C-alpha cells in the first residue's frame, strides 16, 4: 500500500518534530521538579528542595543543550541522507526523566512517612 503524496509529511519537518519532542520532555522534567520544590517548601523539607534543584538542572540541560544539538544532528543526517540515531543523548534524557520520577516518588514517600 502506498501513501498518497499529500498525506506524506513535508520534507525537512523531521528535525523540527525531533527538536520539539526533546523540548517537551525537558519542559516536563522542569515542571515536575517545580511541583516537587513547591511541595518540599510547603512541607519545610530543605533536602527535597535540593533534590528538586538537581532534577531541574537536568531538565535545563535537556532543553538548553541536548535539544539544539539533536536538532543540528538530525538536519545534518537528513542532508547527507544518512541515519540519525543517537543513543547517547537519548540515554542522557532517559536518565533525566528517571531521575525526576525517582525524586518525585522520594518526595511523596518522605512526606507520607513524616505525616504519621
C-alpha positions, 0 to 999 in steps of 0.5 A: 500500500502506498501513501498518497503524496499529500498525506506524506509529511513535508520534507525537512519537518523531521528535525523540527518534530525531533527538536520539539519532542526533546523540548517537551520532555525537558519542559516536563522534567522542569515542571515536575521538579517545580511541583516537587520544590513547591511541595518540599517548601510547603512541607519545610523539607530543605533536602527535597528542595535540593533534590528538586534543584538537581532534577531541574538542572537536568531538565535545563540541560535537556532543553538548553543543550541536548535539544539544539544539538539533536536538532543540528544532528538530525538536519545534518543526517537528513542532508547527507541522507544518512541515519540519525540515531543517537543513543547517547543523548537519548540515554542522557534524557532517559536518565533525566526523566528517571531521575525526576520520577525517582525524586518525585516518588522520594518526595511523596514517600518522605512526606507520607512517612513524616505525616504519621 
